[in-house]
Amino acid sequence: MHSQLINNYNILCVDDNQNNLFTLSALLENSGNINVIEALGAKAGLDKLLLEKIDLILLDVQMPEMNGFEVARLVKANRKTKDIPIIFVTAVFKSEEFIKEGFEIGAVDYLTKPIDDNQLLNKIMLYLEIFEKNHKIMQSEKKFVDIAQSIGDGIYTLDLNNKATFINNQALNKLGFDYRELMGKEIHDYIHYKDINNRPIKSSECKIHKAMISGEAYKDDNEYFIKKDGSFLSVSVLATPLYIDSEIVGSVTVFRDNTEKEKILTLEEEKIKNQEQIIHSMIDMIESRDSYTAGHTKRVAHYCELIATEMQYSKDDINLLKKAAWLHDIGKISTPDSVLLKPNRLNKVEYKLIQEHLSSGYEMLSKIDDYRVIADIMREHHEKYDGSGYPRGLKANAIMPLSRIMIVADAFDAMTTNRVYKPKKSLSVALQELEDLSAEHFHPEVVEASLKALANVDVSDDTSQLPKTSMEEHRFSYFYKDRLTDLFIIDYLSLILRYHLDSDSVYLYSVKLNNFTEYNRKFGWSNGDKFLIAFASFIDNLYDNTVVFRIEGDDFMILSEIKRATLKEDILKSNILKDTQLGLGVSEKYIENIRAKDEKTLSEEFKKDLS
């Protein structure tokens, strides 16, 4: 299921077949907040684009007057329509060559028929949900402008050519200029072209502008700007480079009228508040992507506080450590979804990518004065006492004292949390592991305090990476669903046996279609795929409380907690195989004492049964 859309969306369906348009309209218009605009052919589609506001285009490839690729190129070449997402839907152009061409033109997806209605609808709804998120981002940008306009200081931003890209009302009022007099202009030539002694200041020598070149902030409490009337304004100024993806794209300058000294304390408070708003916005972004990370940071902060209190750290140090714990995974904002959300073990390349979150988080936080110490603490939370950690391989007392605590807290939470690929440890086992790894992974003094501080914590919650919301379920399924039939793949079997069964035993039924190679030769691969989809849907809905897997090709498996003695007869009497000349093989395997077996043992049993 998908979350309810907030906004209304216009979807343009372009096809030269009226029946296809009718089918798409019927499917989409029952989904809520969607208005379907039909276009019979390429020319009609281009005309609709000129007349209507379109949010998404479903585009057929094979059309007589102009094919879908040609239409897409025209759409992407037009300044007004180039950003409209395009999804190609075709029954003919299925080769890798055409798929590659579709993506090179700028399509966001390329779907080949036959495609299940639910799959198509899920794809479209997913893109619309992305639109909703983008809308929220736009609202956040507006919020930034509102904040910048509401604080009492002058603010302006410059691009790499030193031209003003934003200037707030306070700056305009203090300097006496109108918005159009400074916006888009080289602002140095208007407000900072000479010093208090009337000596010229070249733009290339301006310390404010050099902040953009050097990448270092420039701060001076005794600067002077020139107002429109030619008089000098004494200001405190702070100029910092503006980064996007670690590259300087401009600068932001904040200045305060020194005649308003009584507002200095307010400025600092607002500055801290604004920084925290930005940081917490980043945290919200991570938590919206990965709810497991959200719970993890809260628990690590709590464990840090317990351990630091036991070690008699000051209240200020404990608060600093808790802030660092809240932010210790902020670098995951740069981690790709395919790695961050992957619900099973990472390979070497993916593990290397996830390690980069330390460098990303440090780079992000260290640029903010009030967060530099926090950045240092969080950067070391994957170091180890024996020097085998990362990113710098620090040893023993070379690791910062507060970082030593976070290392233990982070590891303890990992031990006592269910992961998809590894069940959680009990409290006693986790504490024993901390003690066993003392002076190897963890600092002995911290371990000693942790054994006392964490002795009574409650780890009984079923905290896990498993999906809890419909959106998480949808993202989770991408890793475990067969693309053709939408059944689960066999990799999901051990996960179900480990976490989703009420009983400790299960029946596994192997279902094999015989002679399917001959069926493909006789009826064609496309019809073969259609039959597999229909057969998969049939056995998936045959019984309640079963889970069905596609193993490979024409092999399926059904998991049931109760015996299905009439499975083969139930399939045959349904006539699903009538006139197909296909044979049916069904075998049963009973597995018991599941929870007593480790993952490796279960995996070996599955492979043996499947062979």
JOHU-V233445 format. One record per residue. N is the residue number from 1. RES is the residue in one small letter. D_LAST is the distance of its C-alpha to the last C-alpha in Angstrom with 2 decimals. Layout:
[[N	RES	D_LAST] [N	RES	D_LAST]]
This chain:
[[1	m	35.64] [2	h	38.10] [3	s	41.33] [4	q	44.55] [5	l	46.09] [6	i	49.57] [7	n	51.00] [8	n	51.25] [9	y	49.53] [10	n	50.32] [11	i	47.41] [12	l	48.47] [13	c	46.33] [14	v	47.17] [15	d	46.05] [16	d	47.91] [17	n	46.40] [18	q	48.21] [19	n	45.40] [20	n	43.02] [21	l	45.74] [22	f	46.26] [23	t	42.56] [24	l	42.43] [25	s	45.69] [26	a	44.60] [27	l	41.39] [28	l	43.13] [29	e	46.46] [30	n	44.91] [31	s	43.38] [32	g	46.68] [33	n	48.90] [34	i	47.80] [35	n	50.32] [36	v	48.97] [37	i	51.25] [38	e	50.50] [39	a	51.44] [40	l	51.29] [41	g	50.84] [42	a	51.21] [43	k	55.01] [44	a	54.98] [45	g	52.36] [46	l	54.56] [47	d	57.57] [48	k	55.82] [49	l	55.01] [50	l	58.74] [51	l	59.72] [52	e	57.06] [53	k	55.49] [54	i	51.80] [55	d	49.06] [56	l	45.96] [57	i	45.52] [58	l	42.84] [59	l	43.43] [60	d	42.38] [61	v	42.01] [62	q	43.20] [63	m	46.82] [64	p	49.69] [65	e	52.60] [66	m	50.72] [67	n	46.97] [68	g	45.23] [69	f	45.08] [70	e	48.88] [71	v	49.45] [72	a	47.36] [73	r	49.38] [74	l	52.60] [75	v	51.41] [76	k	50.45] [77	a	53.75] [78	n	55.86] [79	r	56.88] [80	k	56.88] [81	t	53.41] [82	k	51.46] [83	d	49.79] [84	i	48.48] [85	p	44.64] [86	i	43.21] [87	i	39.89] [88	f	39.24] [89	v	37.71] [90	t	37.06] [91	a	35.40] [92	v	36.26] [93	f	36.34] [94	k	32.65] [95	s	32.31] [96	e	32.07] [97	e	35.71] [98	f	37.03] [99	i	34.96] [100	k	36.33] [101	e	39.83] [102	g	39.61] [103	f	38.82] [104	e	41.45] [105	i	44.04] [106	g	43.35] [107	a	41.02] [108	v	39.15] [109	d	36.27] [110	y	35.21] [111	l	33.47] [112	t	32.33] [113	k	32.51] [114	p	31.05] [115	i	30.86] [116	d	30.65] [117	d	34.05] [118	n	32.80] [119	q	31.09] [120	l	34.35] [121	l	36.43] [122	n	34.38] [123	k	34.87] [124	i	38.59] [125	m	39.14] [126	l	37.47] [127	y	39.95] [128	l	42.81] [129	e	41.89] [130	i	42.10] [131	f	45.56] [132	e	46.52] [133	k	45.63] [134	n	47.63] [135	h	50.48] [136	k	50.39] [137	i	50.55] [138	m	53.61] [139	q	55.12] [140	s	54.52] [141	e	56.36] [142	k	59.18] [143	k	59.20] [144	f	59.66] [145	v	62.63] [146	d	64.03] [147	i	63.78] [148	a	65.40] [149	q	68.18] [150	s	68.75] [151	i	69.24] [152	g	72.71] [153	d	72.05] [154	g	72.20] [155	i	68.89] [156	y	68.23] [157	t	65.32] [158	l	65.61] [159	d	63.41] [160	l	63.27] [161	n	66.53] [162	n	68.29] [163	k	68.70] [164	a	68.53] [165	t	65.42] [166	f	66.27] [167	i	69.39] [168	n	70.00] [169	n	73.18] [170	q	74.33] [171	a	74.39] [172	l	76.34] [173	n	78.81] [174	k	79.48] [175	l	80.02] [176	g	81.90] [177	f	79.86] [178	d	78.43] [179	y	74.72] [180	r	75.35] [181	e	77.53] [182	l	74.69] [183	m	71.37] [184	g	69.99] [185	k	72.83] [186	e	72.92] [187	i	73.95] [188	h	75.34] [189	d	78.20] [190	y	79.26] [191	i	78.85] [192	h	78.61] [193	y	80.61] [194	k	83.19] [195	d	83.63] [196	i	86.17] [197	n	88.74] [198	n	88.27] [199	r	86.65] [200	p	84.12] [201	i	80.41] [202	k	78.33] [203	s	74.91] [204	s	73.39] [205	e	75.06] [206	c	74.22] [207	k	72.33] [208	i	70.73] [209	h	69.22] [210	k	68.24] [211	a	65.73] [212	m	63.66] [213	i	63.93] [214	s	63.45] [215	g	60.70] [216	e	62.74] [217	a	64.49] [218	y	68.28] [219	k	70.36] [220	d	74.14] [221	d	76.32] [222	n	79.40] [223	e	78.55] [224	y	80.70] [225	f	79.86] [226	i	82.46] [227	k	83.05] [228	k	84.04] [229	d	87.70] [230	g	87.59] [231	s	87.78] [232	f	85.41] [233	l	82.86] [234	s	81.92] [235	v	78.20] [236	s	75.41] [237	v	72.58] [238	l	68.89] [239	a	67.05] [240	t	63.33] [241	p	60.93] [242	l	58.57] [243	y	54.94] [244	i	52.08] [245	d	48.77] [246	s	50.68] [247	e	53.23] [248	i	56.88] [249	v	57.85] [250	g	61.26] [251	s	63.08] [252	v	64.21] [253	t	67.68] [254	v	68.95] [255	f	72.66] [256	r	75.00] [257	d	78.71] [258	n	80.31] [259	t	83.12] [260	e	80.70] [261	k	80.09] [262	e	79.62] [263	k	76.32] [264	i	74.71] [265	l	73.06] [266	t	71.80] [267	l	70.28] [268	e	68.31] [269	e	67.09] [270	e	66.10] [271	k	64.44] [272	i	62.30] [273	k	61.55] [274	n	60.54] [275	q	58.33] [276	e	56.63] [277	q	56.21] [278	i	54.52] [279	i	52.30] [280	h	51.36] [281	s	50.68] [282	m	48.20] [283	i	46.60] [284	d	46.42] [285	m	44.67] [286	i	41.96] [287	e	41.60] [288	s	41.34] [289	r	38.35] [290	d	36.65] [291	s	37.78] [292	y	35.89] [293	t	38.18] [294	a	41.13] [295	g	40.54] [296	h	39.70] [297	t	43.09] [298	k	44.99] [299	r	43.43] [300	v	43.95] [301	a	47.57] [302	h	48.08] [303	y	46.68] [304	c	48.82] [305	e	51.88] [306	l	51.26] [307	i	50.81] [308	a	53.74] [309	t	55.96] [310	e	55.16] [311	m	56.11] [312	q	59.38] [313	y	59.01] [314	s	61.62] [315	k	61.13] [316	d	61.30] [317	d	58.58] [318	i	56.33] [319	n	56.86] [320	l	56.12] [321	l	52.88] [322	k	51.82] [323	k	52.50] [324	a	50.45] [325	a	47.57] [326	w	47.80] [327	l	47.62] [328	h	45.30] [329	d	42.42] [330	i	44.73] [331	g	43.51] [332	k	40.24] [333	i	42.30] [334	s	41.51] [335	t	37.76] [336	p	35.69] [337	d	34.01] [338	s	30.64] [339	v	30.99] [340	l	33.14] [341	l	31.08] [342	k	27.58] [343	p	25.96] [344	n	23.53] [345	r	24.12] [346	l	26.31] [347	n	25.69] [348	k	28.61] [349	v	30.46] [350	e	30.20] [351	y	31.33] [352	k	34.27] [353	l	35.16] [354	i	35.20] [355	q	37.46] [356	e	39.94] [357	h	40.88] [358	l	43.23] [359	s	45.18] [360	s	45.29] [361	g	46.52] [362	y	49.07] [363	e	50.39] [364	m	50.80] [365	l	52.57] [366	s	54.65] [367	k	56.60] [368	i	58.09] [369	d	60.84] [370	d	60.16] [371	y	56.46] [372	r	56.67] [373	v	56.45] [374	i	53.54] [375	a	51.84] [376	d	52.35] [377	i	50.91] [378	m	47.75] [379	r	47.08] [380	e	46.62] [381	h	44.28] [382	h	41.29] [383	e	43.34] [384	k	42.82] [385	y	45.45] [386	d	44.29] [387	g	44.32] [388	s	40.57] [389	g	40.59] [390	y	41.33] [391	p	43.08] [392	r	45.89] [393	g	44.69] [394	l	47.67] [395	k	48.28] [396	a	49.93] [397	n	53.24] [398	a	52.83] [399	i	50.68] [400	m	52.94] [401	p	53.64] [402	l	52.48] [403	s	49.31] [404	r	48.50] [405	i	48.53] [406	m	46.31] [407	i	43.72] [408	v	43.42] [409	a	43.54] [410	d	40.82] [411	a	38.49] [412	f	39.30] [413	d	38.37] [414	a	35.01] [415	m	34.36] [416	t	35.39] [417	t	33.59] [418	n	30.15] [419	r	28.15] [420	v	25.00] [421	y	23.15] [422	k	25.30] [423	p	27.11] [424	k	30.85] [425	k	32.72] [426	s	35.49] [427	l	39.07] [428	s	39.65] [429	v	36.53] [430	a	37.43] [431	l	41.00] [432	q	39.92] [433	e	37.80] [434	l	40.90] [435	e	42.91] [436	d	40.41] [437	l	40.43] [438	s	44.22] [439	a	45.89] [440	e	42.53] [441	h	41.36] [442	f	44.19] [443	h	47.97] [444	p	49.09] [445	e	51.93] [446	v	49.69] [447	v	47.16] [448	e	50.07] [449	a	51.30] [450	s	47.84] [451	l	47.21] [452	k	50.36] [453	a	50.13] [454	l	46.54] [455	a	46.70] [456	n	47.30] [457	v	45.47] [458	d	43.39] [459	v	39.73] [460	s	38.67] [461	d	38.19] [462	d	34.62] [463	t	35.01] [464	s	31.83] [465	q	30.53] [466	l	29.04] [467	p	30.94] [468	k	34.05] [469	t	35.71] [470	s	34.76] [471	m	35.27] [472	e	33.03] [473	e	30.35] [474	h	30.71] [475	r	30.47] [476	f	27.56] [477	s	25.51] [478	y	25.86] [479	f	23.43] [480	y	20.71] [481	k	21.32] [482	d	19.81] [483	r	22.86] [484	l	22.68] [485	t	21.92] [486	d	23.09] [487	l	20.16] [488	f	18.64] [489	i	15.81] [490	i	12.93] [491	d	15.18] [492	y	17.53] [493	l	15.46] [494	s	16.45] [495	l	19.95] [496	i	20.32] [497	l	19.24] [498	r	21.68] [499	y	24.65] [500	h	24.72] [501	l	24.04] [502	d	27.10] [503	s	25.46] [504	d	23.48] [505	s	20.79] [506	v	18.65] [507	y	16.77] [508	l	13.55] [509	y	13.33] [510	s	10.67] [511	v	13.06] [512	k	12.50] [513	l	15.59] [514	n	15.95] [515	n	18.45] [516	f	18.56] [517	t	19.23] [518	e	22.24] [519	y	23.28] [520	n	23.52] [521	r	25.55] [522	k	27.85] [523	f	28.46] [524	g	27.75] [525	w	25.39] [526	s	27.72] [527	n	27.62] [528	g	23.86] [529	d	23.75] [530	k	26.36] [531	f	24.40] [532	l	21.24] [533	i	23.67] [534	a	25.33] [535	f	22.23] [536	a	20.93] [537	s	24.43] [538	f	24.57] [539	i	21.54] [540	d	22.54] [541	n	25.94] [542	l	25.06] [543	y	25.44] [544	d	27.20] [545	n	25.62] [546	t	22.01] [547	v	19.98] [548	v	17.90] [549	f	15.38] [550	r	14.49] [551	i	11.03] [552	e	12.00] [553	g	14.29] [554	d	14.32] [555	d	11.36] [556	f	12.82] [557	m	12.58] [558	i	15.77] [559	l	16.86] [560	s	19.87] [561	e	22.10] [562	i	23.28] [563	k	21.81] [564	r	21.60] [565	a	22.09] [566	t	23.40] [567	l	20.83] [568	k	20.21] [569	e	23.96] [570	d	24.89] [571	i	22.99] [572	l	24.42] [573	k	27.95] [574	s	28.11] [575	n	28.48] [576	i	26.17] [577	l	24.68] [578	k	28.15] [579	d	29.22] [580	t	25.94] [581	q	24.87] [582	l	21.29] [583	g	19.19] [584	l	17.27] [585	g	14.24] [586	v	14.07] [587	s	12.30] [588	e	13.46] [589	k	12.50] [590	y	15.60] [591	i	15.81] [592	e	19.28] [593	n	21.49] [594	i	19.96] [595	r	23.12] [596	a	23.34] [597	k	20.17] [598	d	20.41] [599	e	18.39] [600	k	16.64] [601	t	15.58] [602	l	14.33] [603	s	12.38] [604	e	10.69] [605	e	9.96] [606	f	8.51] [607	k	6.10] [608	k	5.26] [609	d	5.48] [610	l	3.79] [611	s	0.00]]
